[in-house]
Amino acid sequence: MNAQGIETPPNGRAPHNRLAAAAMTLGIIGLPTSVVLIGGPLAVIGLVLGIAALMAARRTGVGRGMAVTAVVTSSLAIVVSGLIAVFMLWYANQTQECYQPDSFHQYTQCVREHLNGN
């Protein structure tokens, strides 16, 4: 393995960019987990690694596809996490008077009333 994280196997197969593979893995994992806000931090790390992998791929010519995939999936995961966070804040603001009900039925009734504008 050289200084750019490129592994050159002796058996004649194509070299592999481990940085791009790690970034792509984080981006792909970050996308479905962004719905529960865990994917946001993973995607930020994946985006940083993906950009670094793109720069390494520009120098070495190895791993460009994986690096682009990492940047795209990580960016999408960050956007989805942001949208989910905004929605959760909006929902909490709309239903803040419903947080201390006596039963789940009263909570759902209160939420319906506040979201319908009654």
Residue frames as a rotation matrix with the C-alpha (Angstrom) as fourth column:
MET 1
0.592 0.806 0.000 0.00
0.806 -0.592 0.000 0.00
0.000 0.000 -1.000 0.00
ASN 2
-0.376 -0.742 0.555 1.35
0.710 -0.616 -0.342 3.42
0.596 0.266 0.758 -0.87
ALA 3
-0.930 -0.119 -0.349 0.95
0.337 -0.657 -0.674 6.78
-0.149 -0.744 0.651 0.90
GLN 4
-0.706 0.708 -0.040 -2.38
-0.659 -0.634 0.405 7.58
0.262 0.312 0.913 -0.80
GLY 5
-0.247 0.624 0.741 -4.06
-0.614 0.491 -0.618 4.47
-0.750 -0.608 0.261 0.63
ILE 6
0.498 0.357 -0.790 -3.90
-0.858 0.337 -0.388 2.64
0.128 0.871 0.474 -2.71
GLU 7
0.204 -0.370 0.906 -3.27
-0.378 0.824 0.422 -1.06
-0.903 -0.428 0.028 -2.37
THR 8
0.203 -0.223 -0.953 -1.33
-0.966 0.114 -0.233 -2.65
0.161 0.968 -0.192 -5.21
PRO 9
0.677 0.106 0.729 -1.77
-0.387 0.893 0.229 -6.41
-0.626 -0.437 0.645 -5.02
PRO 10
-0.355 -0.930 -0.094 1.07
-0.637 0.167 0.753 -8.56
-0.685 0.327 -0.652 -6.34
ASN 11
-0.317 0.262 0.911 -1.26
0.375 0.917 -0.134 -10.93
-0.871 0.300 -0.389 -8.18
GLY 12
-0.926 -0.179 0.331 -1.86
0.370 -0.270 0.889 -8.50
-0.070 0.946 0.316 -11.05
ARG 13
0.066 0.996 0.061 -5.41
0.996 -0.070 0.062 -7.46
0.066 0.057 -0.996 -10.14
ALA 14
0.136 0.068 0.988 -6.43
0.339 -0.941 0.018 -3.83
0.931 0.333 -0.151 -10.29
PRO 15
-0.879 -0.457 -0.140 -5.38
0.307 -0.315 -0.898 -1.59
0.366 -0.832 0.417 -7.39
HIS 16
0.144 0.958 -0.248 -8.02
0.789 0.040 0.613 -0.64
0.597 -0.284 -0.750 -4.83
ASN 17
-0.541 -0.235 0.807 -8.63
-0.158 -0.915 -0.372 2.71
0.826 -0.329 0.458 -3.13
ARG 18
-0.481 0.322 -0.816 -9.50
0.798 0.547 -0.254 1.88
0.364 -0.773 -0.519 0.50
LEU 19
-0.885 0.157 -0.438 -10.36
0.106 -0.849 -0.518 5.48
-0.453 -0.505 0.734 1.30
ALA 20
-0.645 0.672 -0.363 -13.00
-0.701 -0.333 0.630 5.49
0.303 0.661 0.686 -1.44
ALA 21
-0.392 0.490 -0.778 -14.37
0.218 0.872 0.439 2.15
0.894 0.002 -0.449 -0.23
ALA 22
-0.673 0.110 -0.731 -14.67
0.736 0.006 -0.677 3.40
-0.070 -0.994 -0.085 3.35
ALA 23
-0.864 0.346 -0.365 -16.33
-0.311 -0.938 -0.153 6.62
-0.396 -0.019 0.918 2.22
MET 24
-0.541 0.682 -0.491 -18.77
-0.528 0.179 0.830 4.75
0.654 0.709 0.263 0.00
THR 25
-0.478 0.334 -0.812 -19.65
0.599 0.800 -0.024 2.38
0.642 -0.498 -0.583 2.84
LEU 26
-0.766 0.176 -0.618 -20.36
0.469 -0.505 -0.725 5.28
-0.440 -0.845 0.304 5.21
GLY 27
-0.795 0.478 -0.375 -22.46
-0.594 -0.739 0.317 7.04
-0.125 0.475 0.871 2.56
ILE 28
-0.453 0.632 -0.629 -24.51
-0.220 0.605 0.766 3.94
0.864 0.485 -0.135 1.81
ILE 29
-0.466 0.268 -0.843 -25.05
0.818 0.493 -0.295 3.19
0.337 -0.828 -0.449 5.51
GLY 30
-0.889 0.049 -0.456 -25.79
0.209 -0.842 -0.498 6.84
-0.408 -0.538 0.738 6.22
LEU 31
-0.805 0.586 -0.096 -28.60
-0.407 -0.426 0.808 7.08
0.433 0.689 0.581 3.67
PRO 32
-0.064 0.868 -0.492 -31.11
0.226 0.493 0.840 4.62
0.972 -0.057 -0.228 5.18
THR 33
-0.135 -0.007 -0.991 -30.14
0.977 0.168 -0.135 5.50
0.168 -0.986 -0.016 8.76
SER 34
-0.937 -0.208 0.281 -30.61
0.191 -0.978 -0.085 9.22
0.292 -0.026 0.956 8.16
VAL 35
-0.057 0.991 0.121 -34.33
0.042 -0.118 0.992 8.76
0.997 0.062 -0.035 8.81
VAL 36
0.738 0.278 -0.615 -33.52
0.584 0.194 0.789 8.18
0.339 -0.941 -0.019 12.48
LEU 37
0.901 -0.345 0.263 -30.87
-0.365 -0.930 0.031 10.95
0.234 -0.124 -0.964 12.46
ILE 38
0.570 -0.757 0.319 -27.97
0.118 0.460 0.880 8.52
-0.813 -0.464 0.352 13.04
GLY 39
0.414 -0.366 0.833 -27.01
0.892 0.346 -0.292 8.73
-0.182 0.864 0.469 9.40
GLY 40
0.974 -0.005 0.225 -26.31
0.054 -0.966 -0.253 12.46
0.218 0.258 -0.941 9.53
PRO 41
0.537 -0.832 0.139 -22.99
-0.641 -0.296 0.708 12.22
-0.548 -0.469 -0.692 11.40
LEU 42
0.133 -0.466 0.875 -22.02
0.384 0.838 0.388 9.10
-0.914 0.284 0.290 9.43
ALA 43
0.655 0.207 0.727 -22.76
0.755 -0.120 -0.645 10.94
-0.046 0.971 -0.235 6.22
VAL 44
0.922 -0.384 -0.051 -20.67
-0.381 -0.923 0.061 13.95
-0.071 -0.037 -0.997 7.22
ILE 45
0.128 -0.902 0.413 -17.70
-0.390 0.337 0.857 11.65
-0.912 -0.271 -0.309 7.79
GLY 46
0.161 0.010 0.987 -18.48
0.694 0.710 -0.120 9.85
-0.702 0.704 0.107 4.53
LEU 47
0.946 0.214 0.244 -18.63
0.324 -0.666 -0.672 13.17
0.019 0.715 -0.699 2.66
VAL 48
0.618 -0.783 -0.070 -15.25
-0.676 -0.575 0.460 14.29
-0.400 -0.237 -0.885 4.01
LEU 49
-0.129 -0.671 0.730 -13.68
-0.078 0.741 0.667 10.94
-0.989 0.029 -0.148 3.17
GLY 50
0.468 0.394 0.791 -15.39
0.719 0.350 -0.600 10.93
-0.513 0.850 -0.120 -0.23
ILE 51
0.981 -0.164 -0.099 -13.93
-0.191 -0.865 -0.463 14.32
-0.010 0.473 -0.881 -1.12
ALA 52
0.189 -0.962 0.197 -10.50
-0.735 -0.006 0.678 13.14
-0.652 -0.273 -0.708 0.02
ALA 53
-0.041 -0.146 0.988 -10.95
0.327 0.933 0.152 9.96
-0.944 0.329 0.010 -2.04
LEU 54
0.871 0.361 0.332 -11.91
0.436 -0.260 -0.861 12.04
-0.225 0.895 -0.384 -5.10
MET 55
0.710 -0.678 -0.190 -8.71
-0.688 -0.726 0.018 14.05
-0.150 0.118 -0.982 -4.71
ALA 56
-0.145 -0.764 0.629 -6.70
-0.449 0.617 0.646 10.82
-0.882 -0.189 -0.432 -4.37
ALA 57
0.303 0.338 0.891 -8.49
0.571 0.684 -0.454 9.34
-0.763 0.647 0.014 -7.39
ARG 58
0.982 0.018 -0.187 -7.61
-0.120 -0.708 -0.696 12.41
-0.145 0.706 -0.693 -9.42
ARG 59
0.234 -0.972 -0.015 -3.92
-0.908 -0.224 0.355 11.80
-0.348 -0.069 -0.935 -8.64
THR 60
-0.548 -0.538 0.640 -3.90
-0.431 0.838 0.335 8.02
-0.717 -0.092 -0.691 -9.00
GLY 61
-0.484 0.446 -0.753 -6.83
-0.805 0.109 0.583 7.25
0.342 0.888 0.307 -11.31
VAL 62
-0.720 0.194 -0.667 -8.17
0.271 0.963 -0.012 4.59
0.639 -0.189 -0.745 -8.90
GLY 63
-0.601 0.521 -0.606 -11.52
0.784 0.239 -0.573 4.59
-0.154 -0.820 -0.552 -7.11
ARG 64
-0.976 0.217 0.030 -13.23
-0.204 -0.950 0.236 7.54
0.080 0.224 0.971 -8.79
GLY 65
-0.325 0.913 -0.247 -16.59
-0.107 0.224 0.969 5.74
0.940 0.341 0.025 -9.12
MET 66
-0.003 0.275 -0.961 -16.67
0.880 0.458 0.128 4.73
0.476 -0.845 -0.244 -5.48
ALA 67
-0.787 -0.346 -0.511 -15.67
0.564 -0.740 -0.368 8.24
-0.251 -0.578 0.777 -4.40
VAL 68
-0.820 0.557 0.131 -18.44
-0.360 -0.681 0.637 9.83
0.444 0.475 0.759 -6.49
THR 69
-0.024 0.817 -0.577 -20.92
0.288 0.558 0.778 7.34
0.957 -0.147 -0.248 -5.05
ALA 70
-0.308 -0.178 -0.934 -19.73
0.945 0.058 -0.323 8.27
0.112 -0.982 0.150 -1.55
VAL 71
-0.984 -0.088 -0.157 -20.14
0.107 -0.988 -0.114 11.99
-0.145 -0.129 0.981 -2.15
VAL 72
-0.561 0.828 -0.012 -23.63
-0.373 -0.240 0.896 11.59
0.739 0.507 0.443 -3.68
THR 73
0.096 0.650 -0.754 -25.02
0.483 0.632 0.606 9.19
0.870 -0.422 -0.253 -1.06
SER 74
-0.489 -0.333 -0.806 -23.48
0.872 -0.217 -0.439 11.13
-0.029 -0.918 0.397 1.81
SER 75
-0.986 0.148 0.079 -24.91
-0.135 -0.980 0.148 14.41
0.099 0.135 0.986 0.50
LEU 76
-0.237 0.954 -0.185 -28.36
-0.208 0.136 0.969 12.86
0.949 0.268 0.166 0.15
ALA 77
0.003 0.197 -0.980 -28.15
0.812 0.571 0.117 11.44
0.583 -0.797 -0.158 3.68
ILE 78
-0.839 -0.337 -0.428 -27.22
0.525 -0.710 -0.470 14.86
-0.145 -0.618 0.772 5.08
VAL 79
-0.787 0.601 0.140 -30.18
-0.429 -0.696 0.575 16.47
0.443 0.393 0.806 3.29
VAL 80
0.012 0.820 -0.572 -32.60
0.130 0.566 0.814 13.77
0.991 -0.084 -0.100 4.51
SER 81
-0.287 -0.177 -0.941 -31.33
0.927 0.197 -0.320 14.08
0.242 -0.964 0.108 8.10
GLY 82
-0.990 -0.101 -0.099 -31.76
0.120 -0.972 -0.203 17.85
-0.076 -0.213 0.974 7.92
LEU 83
-0.495 0.869 -0.001 -35.31
-0.449 -0.255 0.857 17.55
0.744 0.424 0.516 6.58
ILE 84
0.065 0.488 -0.870 -36.24
0.547 0.712 0.440 15.01
0.835 -0.505 -0.221 9.28
ALA 85
-0.617 -0.360 -0.700 -34.82
0.786 -0.314 -0.532 17.30
-0.028 -0.879 0.477 11.98
VAL 86
-0.942 0.320 0.098 -36.80
-0.297 -0.934 0.197 20.28
0.155 0.156 0.976 10.64
PHE 87
-0.170 0.928 -0.332 -39.97
-0.188 0.300 0.935 18.17
0.967 0.221 0.124 10.52
MET 88
-0.103 0.093 -0.990 -39.44
0.835 0.549 -0.035 16.97
0.541 -0.830 -0.134 14.08
LEU 89
-0.893 -0.239 -0.381 -38.97
0.412 -0.774 -0.481 20.55
-0.180 -0.586 0.790 15.30
TRP 90
-0.718 0.693 0.070 -42.10
-0.492 -0.576 0.653 21.67
0.493 0.434 0.754 13.43
TYR 91
-0.007 0.730 -0.683 -44.12
0.192 0.672 0.716 18.77
0.981 -0.126 -0.145 14.86
ALA 92
-0.397 -0.199 -0.896 -42.88
0.896 0.128 -0.426 19.47
0.199 -0.972 0.127 18.39
ASN 93
-0.995 0.022 -0.095 -43.82
-0.004 -0.983 -0.184 23.13
-0.097 -0.182 0.978 18.02
GLN 94
-0.501 0.858 -0.108 -47.29
-0.475 -0.170 0.863 22.33
0.723 0.484 0.493 16.68
THR 95
0.349 0.670 -0.655 -48.11
0.103 0.667 0.738 19.81
0.932 -0.325 0.163 19.40
GLN 96
-0.654 -0.752 0.084 -46.33
-0.003 -0.109 -0.994 21.23
0.757 -0.650 0.069 22.44
GLU 97
-0.325 0.602 0.729 -49.56
-0.922 -0.372 -0.104 21.58
0.209 -0.707 0.676 24.43
CYS 98
0.630 0.643 -0.434 -50.21
-0.596 0.760 0.259 17.83
0.497 0.095 0.863 24.11
TYR 99
-0.188 -0.886 -0.424 -47.14
-0.399 0.464 -0.791 16.58
0.897 0.020 -0.441 25.96
GLN 100
-0.946 -0.148 0.288 -48.74
-0.321 0.304 -0.897 15.82
0.045 -0.941 -0.335 29.34
PRO 101
-0.088 0.968 -0.233 -51.93
-0.712 0.102 0.695 13.91
0.697 0.227 0.680 28.58
ASP 102
0.016 0.200 0.980 -53.57
-0.901 0.427 -0.073 11.45
-0.433 -0.882 0.187 30.95
SER 103
0.311 0.104 0.945 -53.78
0.138 0.978 -0.153 8.76
-0.940 0.178 0.290 28.28
PHE 104
-0.744 -0.595 0.305 -52.55
0.328 0.072 0.942 7.94
-0.582 0.801 0.142 24.79
HIS 105
-0.076 0.813 0.577 -56.08
0.996 0.037 0.079 8.52
0.043 0.580 -0.813 23.46
GLN 106
0.743 0.324 -0.586 -56.06
0.430 -0.902 0.046 12.08
-0.513 -0.286 -0.809 24.84
TYR 107
-0.208 -0.902 -0.377 -52.62
0.005 -0.387 0.922 12.65
-0.978 0.190 0.085 23.30
THR 108
-0.727 -0.068 0.683 -53.73
0.642 0.287 0.711 11.50
-0.244 0.955 -0.165 19.84
GLN 109
0.361 0.917 0.170 -56.92
0.932 -0.353 -0.079 13.57
-0.013 0.187 -0.982 20.07
CYS 110
0.556 -0.226 -0.800 -54.90
0.180 -0.907 0.381 16.67
-0.811 -0.356 -0.464 21.07
VAL 111
-0.565 -0.824 0.031 -52.42
0.150 -0.066 0.986 16.13
-0.811 0.562 0.161 18.23
ARG 112
-0.381 0.510 0.771 -55.23
0.925 0.223 0.309 15.78
-0.014 0.831 -0.556 15.69
GLU 113
0.667 0.692 -0.274 -56.83
0.705 -0.706 -0.068 18.99
-0.240 -0.148 -0.959 16.90
HIS 114
0.311 -0.613 -0.727 -53.58
-0.026 -0.770 0.638 20.95
-0.950 -0.179 -0.255 16.72
LEU 115
-0.717 -0.634 0.290 -52.54
0.244 0.161 0.956 19.65
-0.653 0.756 0.039 13.31
ASN 116
-0.231 0.720 0.654 -56.02
0.968 0.100 0.232 20.23
0.102 0.687 -0.720 11.83
GLY 117
-0.808 -0.172 0.563 -56.04
0.198 -0.980 -0.015 23.80
0.555 0.100 0.826 13.16
ASN 118
0.271 0.960 -0.074 -58.97
0.365 -0.031 0.930 23.35
0.891 -0.279 -0.359 15.55
